[in-house]
Amino acid sequence: MSSTMGFYIDDISWTSSTGTVASCSHDISWMILTEAFYSHDISWLISTEASYIHDILWMISTEASYIHDISWMISTESSYSYDTSWMISTEASYIHDISWMVSTESSYSYIVCELNRSIL
């Protein structure tokens, strides 16, 4: 980490404080350099518990190809770095959709609460 270029240092430190998997730090740092609110949402999404990630995936199941991309992105396997880069490089409307998905709007929070209740 210390050998990373200067402008990444603060971002990597912030990433470490979120408990993000070490192998993902470079990708998360790159994401932080794009849109702060968006990178925070993705970091938070990756660190949530499995049952909650399942709820989010279930919630967007109306588009099969989209849910596949999100599932792939959440994976912590070696392909994670490629998936994240691919997701960030997609068109703006797609990035907006992901940001909206992890939004903390009250209407979204309500839906998540209902999903959690139905699963439990």
C-alpha positions, 0 to 999 in steps of 0.5 A: 500500500505504501508504494501506491501513488500519492493521490491514492494514499488517502483513498486507500486509508479510507477504504481500509477503514471501511473493512473492505477486502484487501484485494479490492482496495485498488478498485475501491480507491479508483471508485472513490476518485469518481463520485464520492457518494457512489463509491461510498454506496458500493463500499457499503453494499459490498460490506453488508451481510449476505442476506441483505445482498440477496434482498438487493439482488432479488429487488432488481430481478426484473432485468436478468442481465443486470442482476448477473452483472451486479452479482458478478461485481459483488464477488470477491474472487479474482475476477472482482477487479475486472468486474468493477472496472467494467461496471464503472466504465459502462454508460452513465445511465447504468451507473445511475441505476446502481447508485439508485439501487443502494440509495438510502431514500425512505421509500427504498429503506421501507422496501428493504425492511419489508423484504427482510421481514418476508425472508425472516 
